[in-house]
Each structure stands twice: as structure tokens, then as C-alpha cells.
Amino acid sequence: MGFCLDFRADGDFSYIIESEVTNTDRVPNDMVTKMIPPAEYAVFTAIGKIPDSIQASTKYIHRKWLPKSKYRHADSPEFELDDERSDNSENSEVDIYVPIVTS
């Protein structure tokens, strides 16, 4: 999974590749740990060539869907779920999880 977090006013954010762990006692020094709080998510599936499909879907979510929905972005990380559907073909599928709260 890839996480988008630490959103800034200028539109920049941090992006990290993650691996879920049950214990952080033995995390290597060149890696970071982040606790992701529970949240309610709107889930979208980006279909097409990566990364273009993810970027296009993210623009749609933030510029069109979110402003017209009854939700606003929660103060929590977004993440992308890559699985066996994410084969880097022209028809790859990646789920995008956007944390939401009711406006």
C-alpha cells in the first residue's frame, strides 16, 4: 500500500510505501513507523495504466466528487491498495481510499 499523509496548504504531501506490522520494536533505523487511526473511507477504483490512472482518479476525487458530496476530507491519511489487479497493464486496477467525515 502507498499512503499519502501530512497534507500541506500548498497541495504537497508525503508519500510512503507501507507494510503492516504488529510490533515496532525491531523496525530498521532507515524506516519510519506511523500509526494510522481508524477512519471512514470512500473507496474509488482507478482503472488504467499506472500512475496516470491514479493521478486522474485523485484529481476527480478532490476536484469534482468531494466538493459536490456531503463529505469533506478527514484529517487522516489516504491510501492506495495495490493487489493482484495492479499488474501494470493498460487495465490495472488500484483502490484509492479517501478518509471522509460528513460536512
PDB file as gemmi writes it, atoms N, CA and C in Angstrom:
CRYST1    1.000    1.000    1.000  90.00  90.00  90.00 P 1                      
ATOM      1  N   MET A   1       0.834  -1.182   0.000  1.00  0.00           N  
ATOM      2  CA  MET A   1       0.000   0.000   0.000  1.00  0.00           C  
ATOM      3  C   MET A   1       0.874   1.239   0.000  1.00  0.00           C  
ATOM      4  N   GLY A   2       0.353   2.288  -0.570  1.00  0.00           N  
ATOM      5  CA  GLY A   2       1.011   3.575  -0.538  1.00  0.00           C  
ATOM      6  C   GLY A   2       0.137   4.556   0.221  1.00  0.00           C  
ATOM      7  N   PHE A   3       0.721   5.297   1.141  1.00  0.00           N  
ATOM      8  CA  PHE A   3      -0.028   6.255   1.952  1.00  0.00           C  
ATOM      9  C   PHE A   3       0.346   7.685   1.591  1.00  0.00           C  
ATOM     10  N   CYS A   4      -0.667   8.536   1.473  1.00  0.00           N  
ATOM     11  CA  CYS A   4      -0.494   9.973   1.289  1.00  0.00           C  
ATOM     12  C   CYS A   4      -0.876  10.616   2.617  1.00  0.00           C  
ATOM     13  N   LEU A   5       0.069  11.374   3.198  1.00  0.00           N  
ATOM     14  CA  LEU A   5      -0.187  11.967   4.501  1.00  0.00           C  
ATOM     15  C   LEU A   5       0.558  13.277   4.656  1.00  0.00           C  
ATOM     16  N   ASP A   6       0.337  13.925   5.771  1.00  0.00           N  
ATOM     17  CA  ASP A   6       0.969  15.215   6.062  1.00  0.00           C  
ATOM     18  C   ASP A   6       0.665  16.226   4.955  1.00  0.00           C  
ATOM     19  N   PHE A   7      -0.620  16.357   4.620  1.00  0.00           N  
ATOM     20  CA  PHE A   7      -1.051  17.294   3.576  1.00  0.00           C  
ATOM     21  C   PHE A   7      -0.734  18.722   3.998  1.00  0.00           C  
ATOM     22  N   ARG A   8      -0.233  19.516   3.044  1.00  0.00           N  
ATOM     23  CA  ARG A   8       0.118  20.910   3.315  1.00  0.00           C  
ATOM     24  C   ARG A   8      -0.775  21.841   2.484  1.00  0.00           C  
ATOM     25  N   ALA A   9      -0.855  23.075   2.919  1.00  0.00           N  
ATOM     26  CA  ALA A   9      -1.721  24.059   2.267  1.00  0.00           C  
ATOM     27  C   ALA A   9      -1.373  24.269   0.794  1.00  0.00           C  
ATOM     28  N   ASP A  10      -0.097  24.086   0.437  1.00  0.00           N  
ATOM     29  CA  ASP A  10       0.312  24.297  -0.961  1.00  0.00           C  
ATOM     30  C   ASP A  10      -0.002  23.098  -1.861  1.00  0.00           C  
ATOM     31  N   GLY A  11      -0.644  22.065  -1.290  1.00  0.00           N  
ATOM     32  CA  GLY A  11      -1.010  20.887  -2.071  1.00  0.00           C  
ATOM     33  C   GLY A  11      -0.004  19.758  -1.995  1.00  0.00           C  
ATOM     34  N   ASP A  12       1.165  20.014  -1.446  1.00  0.00           N  
ATOM     35  CA  ASP A  12       2.165  18.955  -1.290  1.00  0.00           C  
ATOM     36  C   ASP A  12       1.767  18.012  -0.153  1.00  0.00           C  
ATOM     37  N   PHE A  13       2.332  16.825  -0.171  1.00  0.00           N  
ATOM     38  CA  PHE A  13       2.094  15.838   0.875  1.00  0.00           C  
ATOM     39  C   PHE A  13       3.243  14.852   0.883  1.00  0.00           C  
ATOM     40  N   SER A  14       3.291  14.058   1.912  1.00  0.00           N  
ATOM     41  CA  SER A  14       4.297  12.984   1.990  1.00  0.00           C  
ATOM     42  C   SER A  14       3.673  11.705   1.455  1.00  0.00           C  
ATOM     43  N   TYR A  15       4.502  10.877   0.830  1.00  0.00           N  
ATOM     44  CA  TYR A  15       4.042   9.589   0.299  1.00  0.00           C  
ATOM     45  C   TYR A  15       4.978   8.515   0.819  1.00  0.00           C  
ATOM     46  N   ILE A  16       4.408   7.489   1.436  1.00  0.00           N  
ATOM     47  CA  ILE A  16       5.237   6.390   1.927  1.00  0.00           C  
ATOM     48  C   ILE A  16       4.656   5.053   1.473  1.00  0.00           C  
ATOM     49  N   ILE A  17       5.543   4.130   1.199  1.00  0.00           N  
ATOM     50  CA  ILE A  17       5.161   2.748   0.920  1.00  0.00           C  
ATOM     51  C   ILE A  17       5.136   2.056   2.277  1.00  0.00           C  
ATOM     52  N   GLU A  18       4.074   1.313   2.537  1.00  0.00           N  
ATOM     53  CA  GLU A  18       3.959   0.753   3.880  1.00  0.00           C  
ATOM     54  C   GLU A  18       3.876  -0.753   3.864  1.00  0.00           C  
ATOM     55  N   SER A  19       4.184  -1.276   5.011  1.00  0.00           N  
ATOM     56  CA  SER A  19       3.999  -2.683   5.294  1.00  0.00           C  
ATOM     57  C   SER A  19       3.450  -2.767   6.707  1.00  0.00           C  
ATOM     58  N   GLU A  20       2.349  -3.437   6.854  1.00  0.00           N  
ATOM     59  CA  GLU A  20       1.726  -3.537   8.169  1.00  0.00           C  
ATOM     60  C   GLU A  20       2.568  -4.428   9.088  1.00  0.00           C  
ATOM     61  N   VAL A  21       2.735  -3.980  10.323  1.00  0.00           N  
ATOM     62  CA  VAL A  21       3.459  -4.753  11.316  1.00  0.00           C  
ATOM     63  C   VAL A  21       2.638  -4.812  12.596  1.00  0.00           C  
ATOM     64  N   THR A  22       2.892  -5.824  13.390  1.00  0.00           N  
ATOM     65  CA  THR A  22       2.189  -5.947  14.673  1.00  0.00           C  
ATOM     66  C   THR A  22       3.045  -5.473  15.831  1.00  0.00           C  
ATOM     67  N   ASN A  23       4.334  -5.237  15.554  1.00  0.00           N  
ATOM     68  CA  ASN A  23       5.250  -4.813  16.602  1.00  0.00           C  
ATOM     69  C   ASN A  23       6.295  -3.894  15.971  1.00  0.00           C  
ATOM     70  N   THR A  24       6.555  -2.757  16.611  1.00  0.00           N  
ATOM     71  CA  THR A  24       7.514  -1.794  16.053  1.00  0.00           C  
ATOM     72  C   THR A  24       8.860  -1.823  16.771  1.00  0.00           C  
ATOM     73  N   ASP A  25       9.077  -2.805  17.602  1.00  0.00           N  
ATOM     74  CA  ASP A  25      10.331  -2.882  18.355  1.00  0.00           C  
ATOM     75  C   ASP A  25      11.554  -3.115  17.470  1.00  0.00           C  
ATOM     76  N   ARG A  26      11.380  -3.747  16.330  1.00  0.00           N  
ATOM     77  CA  ARG A  26      12.534  -4.126  15.507  1.00  0.00           C  
ATOM     78  C   ARG A  26      12.501  -3.495  14.117  1.00  0.00           C  
ATOM     79  N   VAL A  27      11.949  -2.308  14.019  1.00  0.00           N  
ATOM     80  CA  VAL A  27      11.906  -1.597  12.737  1.00  0.00           C  
ATOM     81  C   VAL A  27      13.302  -1.047  12.458  1.00  0.00           C  
ATOM     82  N   PRO A  28      13.845  -1.287  11.256  1.00  0.00           N  
ATOM     83  CA  PRO A  28      15.186  -0.776  10.931  1.00  0.00           C  
ATOM     84  C   PRO A  28      15.275   0.749  11.064  1.00  0.00           C  
ATOM     85  N   ASN A  29      16.450   1.243  11.372  1.00  0.00           N  
ATOM     86  CA  ASN A  29      16.664   2.671  11.601  1.00  0.00           C  
ATOM     87  C   ASN A  29      16.360   3.538  10.388  1.00  0.00           C  
ATOM     88  N   ASP A  30      16.475   2.991   9.176  1.00  0.00           N  
ATOM     89  CA  ASP A  30      16.224   3.799   7.990  1.00  0.00           C  
ATOM     90  C   ASP A  30      14.750   3.767   7.555  1.00  0.00           C  
ATOM     91  N   MET A  31      13.878   3.252   8.413  1.00  0.00           N  
ATOM     92  CA  MET A  31      12.441   3.220   8.148  1.00  0.00           C  
ATOM     93  C   MET A  31      11.716   3.998   9.236  1.00  0.00           C  
ATOM     94  N   VAL A  32      10.489   4.417   8.928  1.00  0.00           N  
ATOM     95  CA  VAL A  32       9.679   5.143   9.898  1.00  0.00           C  
ATOM     96  C   VAL A  32       8.447   4.320  10.245  1.00  0.00           C  
ATOM     97  N   THR A  33       7.884   4.616  11.394  1.00  0.00           N  
ATOM     98  CA  THR A  33       6.620   3.982  11.772  1.00  0.00           C  
ATOM     99  C   THR A  33       5.556   5.070  11.870  1.00  0.00           C  
ATOM    100  N   LYS A  34       4.381   4.733  11.438  1.00  0.00           N  
ATOM    101  CA  LYS A  34       3.226   5.627  11.512  1.00  0.00           C  
ATOM    102  C   LYS A  34       2.036   4.814  11.982  1.00  0.00           C  
ATOM    103  N   MET A  35       1.313   5.355  12.936  1.00  0.00           N  
ATOM    104  CA  MET A  35       0.071   4.737  13.376  1.00  0.00           C  
ATOM    105  C   MET A  35      -1.045   5.404  12.579  1.00  0.00           C  
ATOM    106  N   ILE A  36      -1.802   4.617  11.852  1.00  0.00           N  
ATOM    107  CA  ILE A  36      -2.895   5.149  11.053  1.00  0.00           C  
ATOM    108  C   ILE A  36      -4.182   4.978  11.857  1.00  0.00           C  
ATOM    109  N   PRO A  37      -4.835   6.093  12.207  1.00  0.00           N  
ATOM    110  CA  PRO A  37      -6.046   5.998  13.023  1.00  0.00           C  
ATOM    111  C   PRO A  37      -7.208   5.419  12.225  1.00  0.00           C  
ATOM    112  N   PRO A  38      -8.151   4.786  12.905  1.00  0.00           N  
ATOM    113  CA  PRO A  38      -9.346   4.293  12.209  1.00  0.00           C  
ATOM    114  C   PRO A  38     -10.099   5.466  11.587  1.00  0.00           C  
ATOM    115  N   ALA A  39     -10.736   5.236  10.450  1.00  0.00           N  
ATOM    116  CA  ALA A  39     -11.492   6.288   9.776  1.00  0.00           C  
ATOM    117  C   ALA A  39     -12.548   5.639   8.892  1.00  0.00           C  
ATOM    118  N   GLU A  40     -13.502   6.452   8.467  1.00  0.00           N  
ATOM    119  CA  GLU A  40     -14.456   6.030   7.463  1.00  0.00           C  
ATOM    120  C   GLU A  40     -13.876   6.464   6.120  1.00  0.00           C  
ATOM    121  N   TYR A  41     -13.961   5.602   5.108  1.00  0.00           N  
ATOM    122  CA  TYR A  41     -13.343   5.884   3.823  1.00  0.00           C  
ATOM    123  C   TYR A  41     -14.354   5.783   2.687  1.00  0.00           C  
ATOM    124  N   ALA A  42     -14.206   6.666   1.702  1.00  0.00           N  
ATOM    125  CA  ALA A  42     -14.851   6.498   0.409  1.00  0.00           C  
ATOM    126  C   ALA A  42     -13.817   5.766  -0.441  1.00  0.00           C  
ATOM    127  N   VAL A  43     -14.247   4.744  -1.163  1.00  0.00           N  
ATOM    128  CA  VAL A  43     -13.308   3.921  -1.929  1.00  0.00           C  
ATOM    129  C   VAL A  43     -13.610   4.060  -3.422  1.00  0.00           C  
ATOM    130  N   PHE A  44     -12.564   4.336  -4.183  1.00  0.00           N  
ATOM    131  CA  PHE A  44     -12.654   4.503  -5.622  1.00  0.00           C  
ATOM    132  C   PHE A  44     -11.670   3.536  -6.273  1.00  0.00           C  
ATOM    133  N   THR A  45     -11.994   3.044  -7.449  1.00  0.00           N  
ATOM    134  CA  THR A  45     -11.078   2.172  -8.174  1.00  0.00           C  
ATOM    135  C   THR A  45     -10.566   2.896  -9.414  1.00  0.00           C  
ATOM    136  N   ALA A  46      -9.253   3.105  -9.463  1.00  0.00           N  
ATOM    137  CA  ALA A  46      -8.597   3.700 -10.628  1.00  0.00           C  
ATOM    138  C   ALA A  46      -8.298   2.560 -11.602  1.00  0.00           C  
ATOM    139  N   ILE A  47      -8.717   2.732 -12.843  1.00  0.00           N  
ATOM    140  CA  ILE A  47      -8.507   1.692 -13.851  1.00  0.00           C  
ATOM    141  C   ILE A  47      -7.717   2.279 -15.006  1.00  0.00           C  
ATOM    142  N   GLY A  48      -6.627   1.603 -15.365  1.00  0.00           N  
ATOM    143  CA  GLY A  48      -5.801   2.046 -16.478  1.00  0.00           C  
ATOM    144  C   GLY A  48      -4.332   1.923 -16.143  1.00  0.00           C  
ATOM    145  N   LYS A  49      -3.509   2.528 -16.961  1.00  0.00           N  
ATOM    146  CA  LYS A  49      -2.053   2.473 -16.798  1.00  0.00           C  
ATOM    147  C   LYS A  49      -1.640   3.269 -15.557  1.00  0.00           C  
ATOM    148  N   ILE A  50      -0.815   2.665 -14.728  1.00  0.00           N  
ATOM    149  CA  ILE A  50      -0.288   3.314 -13.524  1.00  0.00           C  
ATOM    150  C   ILE A  50       0.957   4.102 -13.920  1.00  0.00           C  
ATOM    151  N   PRO A  51       1.183   5.304 -13.465  1.00  0.00           N  
ATOM    152  CA  PRO A  51       0.477   6.073 -12.430  1.00  0.00           C  
ATOM    153  C   PRO A  51      -0.603   6.998 -12.977  1.00  0.00           C  
ATOM    154  N   ASP A  52      -0.759   7.059 -14.313  1.00  0.00           N  
ATOM    155  CA  ASP A  52      -1.706   8.011 -14.899  1.00  0.00           C  
ATOM    156  C   ASP A  52      -3.126   7.837 -14.366  1.00  0.00           C  
ATOM    157  N   SER A  53      -3.572   6.592 -14.241  1.00  0.00           N  
ATOM    158  CA  SER A  53      -4.943   6.347 -13.780  1.00  0.00           C  
ATOM    159  C   SER A  53      -5.130   6.800 -12.337  1.00  0.00           C  
ATOM    160  N   ILE A  54      -4.120   6.610 -11.503  1.00  0.00           N  
ATOM    161  CA  ILE A  54      -4.212   7.031 -10.101  1.00  0.00           C  
ATOM    162  C   ILE A  54      -4.255   8.556 -10.022  1.00  0.00           C  
ATOM    163  N   GLN A  55      -3.403   9.220 -10.776  1.00  0.00           N  
ATOM    164  CA  GLN A  55      -3.378  10.690 -10.758  1.00  0.00           C  
ATOM    165  C   GLN A  55      -4.693  11.267 -11.273  1.00  0.00           C  
ATOM    166  N   ALA A  56      -5.239  10.712 -12.339  1.00  0.00           N  
ATOM    167  CA  ALA A  56      -6.509  11.201 -12.898  1.00  0.00           C  
ATOM    168  C   ALA A  56      -7.655  10.962 -11.907  1.00  0.00           C  
ATOM    169  N   SER A  57      -7.669   9.802 -11.292  1.00  0.00           N  
ATOM    170  CA  SER A  57      -8.720   9.496 -10.318  1.00  0.00           C  
ATOM    171  C   SER A  57      -8.633  10.404  -9.102  1.00  0.00           C  
ATOM    172  N   THR A  58      -7.431  10.660  -8.635  1.00  0.00           N  
ATOM    173  CA  THR A  58      -7.244  11.533  -7.476  1.00  0.00           C  
ATOM    174  C   THR A  58      -7.707  12.954  -7.794  1.00  0.00           C  
ATOM    175  N   LYS A  59      -7.401  13.450  -8.978  1.00  0.00           N  
ATOM    176  CA  LYS A  59      -7.885  14.778  -9.380  1.00  0.00           C  
ATOM    177  C   LYS A  59      -9.413  14.806  -9.376  1.00  0.00           C  
ATOM    178  N   TYR A  60     -10.038  13.778  -9.955  1.00  0.00           N  
ATOM    179  CA  TYR A  60     -11.504  13.705  -9.986  1.00  0.00           C  
ATOM    180  C   TYR A  60     -12.068  13.713  -8.564  1.00  0.00           C  
ATOM    181  N   ILE A  61     -11.502  12.895  -7.698  1.00  0.00           N  
ATOM    182  CA  ILE A  61     -11.996  12.791  -6.325  1.00  0.00           C  
ATOM    183  C   ILE A  61     -11.951  14.146  -5.626  1.00  0.00           C  
ATOM    184  N   HIS A  62     -10.795  14.811  -5.696  1.00  0.00           N  
ATOM    185  CA  HIS A  62     -10.605  16.060  -4.946  1.00  0.00           C  
ATOM    186  C   HIS A  62     -11.222  17.283  -5.611  1.00  0.00           C  
ATOM    187  N   ARG A  63     -11.291  17.308  -6.921  1.00  0.00           N  
ATOM    188  CA  ARG A  63     -11.797  18.497  -7.609  1.00  0.00           C  
ATOM    189  C   ARG A  63     -13.281  18.428  -7.949  1.00  0.00           C  
ATOM    190  N   LYS A  64     -13.812  17.211  -8.102  1.00  0.00           N  
ATOM    191  CA  LYS A  64     -15.210  17.083  -8.521  1.00  0.00           C  
ATOM    192  C   LYS A  64     -16.068  16.354  -7.499  1.00  0.00           C  
ATOM    193  N   TRP A  65     -15.679  15.125  -7.161  1.00  0.00           N  
ATOM    194  CA  TRP A  65     -16.550  14.329  -6.298  1.00  0.00           C  
ATOM    195  C   TRP A  65     -16.660  14.918  -4.891  1.00  0.00           C  
ATOM    196  N   LEU A  66     -15.555  15.156  -4.240  1.00  0.00           N  
ATOM    197  CA  LEU A  66     -15.567  15.624  -2.851  1.00  0.00           C  
ATOM    198  C   LEU A  66     -16.299  16.956  -2.690  1.00  0.00           C  
ATOM    199  N   PRO A  67     -16.036  17.973  -3.522  1.00  0.00           N  
ATOM    200  CA  PRO A  67     -16.748  19.247  -3.359  1.00  0.00           C  
ATOM    201  C   PRO A  67     -18.269  19.139  -3.554  1.00  0.00           C  
ATOM    202  N   LYS A  68     -18.715  18.180  -4.349  1.00  0.00           N  
ATOM    203  CA  LYS A  68     -20.156  18.037  -4.616  1.00  0.00           C  
ATOM    204  C   LYS A  68     -20.834  17.041  -3.669  1.00  0.00           C  
ATOM    205  N   SER A  69     -20.047  16.328  -2.887  1.00  0.00           N  
ATOM    206  CA  SER A  69     -20.608  15.316  -1.992  1.00  0.00           C  
ATOM    207  C   SER A  69     -21.026  15.953  -0.666  1.00  0.00           C  
ATOM    208  N   LYS A  70     -21.606  15.142   0.190  1.00  0.00           N  
ATOM    209  CA  LYS A  70     -21.967  15.610   1.533  1.00  0.00           C  
ATOM    210  C   LYS A  70     -20.812  15.402   2.509  1.00  0.00           C  
ATOM    211  N   TYR A  71     -19.633  15.082   1.986  1.00  0.00           N  
ATOM    212  CA  TYR A  71     -18.478  14.781   2.822  1.00  0.00           C  
ATOM    213  C   TYR A  71     -17.385  15.825   2.665  1.00  0.00           C  
ATOM    214  N   ARG A  72     -16.485  15.816   3.618  1.00  0.00           N  
ATOM    215  CA  ARG A  72     -15.245  16.562   3.492  1.00  0.00           C  
ATOM    216  C   ARG A  72     -14.121  15.617   3.875  1.00  0.00           C  
ATOM    217  N   HIS A  73     -12.921  15.970   3.470  1.00  0.00           N  
ATOM    218  CA  HIS A  73     -11.748  15.136   3.726  1.00  0.00           C  
ATOM    219  C   HIS A  73     -11.473  15.134   5.230  1.00  0.00           C  
ATOM    220  N   ALA A  74     -11.319  13.969   5.806  1.00  0.00           N  
ATOM    221  CA  ALA A  74     -10.976  13.852   7.225  1.00  0.00           C  
ATOM    222  C   ALA A  74      -9.481  14.097   7.391  1.00  0.00           C  
ATOM    223  N   ASP A  75      -9.085  14.469   8.555  1.00  0.00           N  
ATOM    224  CA  ASP A  75      -7.670  14.725   8.835  1.00  0.00           C  
ATOM    225  C   ASP A  75      -6.972  13.400   9.123  1.00  0.00           C  
ATOM    226  N   SER A  76      -6.813  12.620   8.069  1.00  0.00           N  
ATOM    227  CA  SER A  76      -6.230  11.285   8.174  1.00  0.00           C  
ATOM    228  C   SER A  76      -5.603  10.944   6.821  1.00  0.00           C  
ATOM    229  N   PRO A  77      -4.660  10.011   6.787  1.00  0.00           N  
ATOM    230  CA  PRO A  77      -4.015   9.666   5.511  1.00  0.00           C  
ATOM    231  C   PRO A  77      -4.963   9.000   4.510  1.00  0.00           C  
ATOM    232  N   GLU A  78      -4.687   9.235   3.250  1.00  0.00           N  
ATOM    233  CA  GLU A  78      -5.308   8.485   2.163  1.00  0.00           C  
ATOM    234  C   GLU A  78      -4.388   7.318   1.858  1.00  0.00           C  
ATOM    235  N   PHE A  79      -4.928   6.273   1.244  1.00  0.00           N  
ATOM    236  CA  PHE A  79      -4.017   5.219   0.811  1.00  0.00           C  
ATOM    237  C   PHE A  79      -4.503   4.538  -0.449  1.00  0.00           C  
ATOM    238  N   GLU A  80      -3.544   3.921  -1.122  1.00  0.00           N  
ATOM    239  CA  GLU A  80      -3.791   3.164  -2.350  1.00  0.00           C  
ATOM    240  C   GLU A  80      -3.535   1.699  -2.045  1.00  0.00           C  
ATOM    241  N   LEU A  81      -4.450   0.855  -2.461  1.00  0.00           N  
ATOM    242  CA  LEU A  81      -4.284  -0.583  -2.275  1.00  0.00           C  
ATOM    243  C   LEU A  81      -3.951  -1.216  -3.617  1.00  0.00           C  
ATOM    244  N   ASP A  82      -2.723  -1.696  -3.721  1.00  0.00           N  
ATOM    245  CA  ASP A  82      -2.276  -2.416  -4.912  1.00  0.00           C  
ATOM    246  C   ASP A  82      -2.345  -3.902  -4.597  1.00  0.00           C  
ATOM    247  N   ASP A  83      -2.983  -4.679  -5.465  1.00  0.00           N  
ATOM    248  CA  ASP A  83      -3.052  -6.121  -5.265  1.00  0.00           C  
ATOM    249  C   ASP A  83      -2.858  -6.819  -6.612  1.00  0.00           C  
ATOM    250  N   GLU A  84      -3.363  -8.026  -6.748  1.00  0.00           N  
ATOM    251  CA  GLU A  84      -3.138  -8.782  -7.985  1.00  0.00           C  
ATOM    252  C   GLU A  84      -3.755  -8.096  -9.205  1.00  0.00           C  
ATOM    253  N   ARG A  85      -4.680  -7.161  -9.013  1.00  0.00           N  
ATOM    254  CA  ARG A  85      -5.275  -6.419 -10.135  1.00  0.00           C  
ATOM    255  C   ARG A  85      -4.338  -5.333 -10.654  1.00  0.00           C  
ATOM    256  N   SER A  86      -3.311  -5.025  -9.883  1.00  0.00           N  
ATOM    257  CA  SER A  86      -2.369  -3.942 -10.222  1.00  0.00           C  
ATOM    258  C   SER A  86      -1.170  -4.501 -10.967  1.00  0.00           C  
ATOM    259  N   ASP A  87      -1.409  -5.026 -12.140  1.00  0.00           N  
ATOM    260  CA  ASP A  87      -0.361  -5.729 -12.881  1.00  0.00           C  
ATOM    261  C   ASP A  87       0.413  -4.834 -13.851  1.00  0.00           C  
ATOM    262  N   ASN A  88       0.190  -3.513 -13.760  1.00  0.00           N  
ATOM    263  CA  ASN A  88       0.863  -2.522 -14.599  1.00  0.00           C  
ATOM    264  C   ASN A  88       0.522  -2.656 -16.087  1.00  0.00           C  
ATOM    265  N   SER A  89      -0.654  -3.218 -16.364  1.00  0.00           N  
ATOM    266  CA  SER A  89      -1.120  -3.287 -17.750  1.00  0.00           C  
ATOM    267  C   SER A  89      -1.941  -2.034 -18.045  1.00  0.00           C  
ATOM    268  N   GLU A  90      -2.486  -1.961 -19.225  1.00  0.00           N  
ATOM    269  CA  GLU A  90      -3.358  -0.840 -19.595  1.00  0.00           C  
ATOM    270  C   GLU A  90      -4.653  -0.853 -18.792  1.00  0.00           C  
ATOM    271  N   ASN A  91      -4.975  -1.979 -18.162  1.00  0.00           N  
ATOM    272  CA  ASN A  91      -6.218  -2.119 -17.406  1.00  0.00           C  
ATOM    273  C   ASN A  91      -5.971  -2.425 -15.929  1.00  0.00           C  
ATOM    274  N   SER A  92      -4.859  -1.952 -15.397  1.00  0.00           N  
ATOM    275  CA  SER A  92      -4.567  -2.160 -13.974  1.00  0.00           C  
ATOM    276  C   SER A  92      -5.665  -1.531 -13.125  1.00  0.00           C  
ATOM    277  N   GLU A  93      -5.888  -2.090 -11.941  1.00  0.00           N  
ATOM    278  CA  GLU A  93      -6.859  -1.546 -11.003  1.00  0.00           C  
ATOM    279  C   GLU A  93      -6.182  -1.307  -9.662  1.00  0.00           C  
ATOM    280  N   VAL A  94      -6.383  -0.121  -9.115  1.00  0.00           N  
ATOM    281  CA  VAL A  94      -5.852   0.256  -7.804  1.00  0.00           C  
ATOM    282  C   VAL A  94      -6.980   0.927  -7.042  1.00  0.00           C  
ATOM    283  N   ASP A  95      -7.240   0.478  -5.820  1.00  0.00           N  
ATOM    284  CA  ASP A  95      -8.268   1.101  -4.996  1.00  0.00           C  
ATOM    285  C   ASP A  95      -7.672   2.272  -4.240  1.00  0.00           C  
ATOM    286  N   ILE A  96      -8.388   3.393  -4.261  1.00  0.00           N  
ATOM    287  CA  ILE A  96      -7.971   4.603  -3.566  1.00  0.00           C  
ATOM    288  C   ILE A  96      -8.938   4.838  -2.414  1.00  0.00           C  
ATOM    289  N   TYR A  97      -8.411   4.903  -1.204  1.00  0.00           N  
ATOM    290  CA  TYR A  97      -9.208   5.103   0.000  1.00  0.00           C  
ATOM    291  C   TYR A  97      -9.029   6.535   0.478  1.00  0.00           C  
ATOM    292  N   VAL A  98     -10.128   7.287   0.511  1.00  0.00           N  
ATOM    293  CA  VAL A  98     -10.107   8.682   0.922  1.00  0.00           C  
ATOM    294  C   VAL A  98     -10.870   8.801   2.243  1.00  0.00           C  
ATOM    295  N   PRO A  99     -10.202   9.273   3.304  1.00  0.00           N  
ATOM    296  CA  PRO A  99     -10.879   9.395   4.595  1.00  0.00           C  
ATOM    297  C   PRO A  99     -11.903  10.530   4.550  1.00  0.00           C  
ATOM    298  N   ILE A 100     -13.112  10.252   5.033  1.00  0.00           N  
ATOM    299  CA  ILE A 100     -14.178  11.245   4.952  1.00  0.00           C  
ATOM    300  C   ILE A 100     -14.899  11.417   6.289  1.00  0.00           C  
ATOM    301  N   VAL A 101     -15.499  12.591   6.447  1.00  0.00           N  
ATOM    302  CA  VAL A 101     -16.438  12.872   7.523  1.00  0.00           C  
ATOM    303  C   VAL A 101     -17.587  13.633   6.875  1.00  0.00           C  
ATOM    304  N   THR A 102     -18.773  13.537   7.480  1.00  0.00           N  
ATOM    305  CA  THR A 102     -19.927  14.252   6.952  1.00  0.00           C  
ATOM    306  C   THR A 102     -19.750  15.746   7.177  1.00  0.00           C  
ATOM    307  N   SER A 103     -20.041  16.531   6.136  1.00  0.00           N  
ATOM    308  CA  SER A 103     -19.912  18.001   6.237  1.00  0.00           C  
ATOM    309  C   SER A 103     -20.942  18.573   7.175  1.00  0.00           C  
TER     310      SER A 103                                                      
END                                                                             
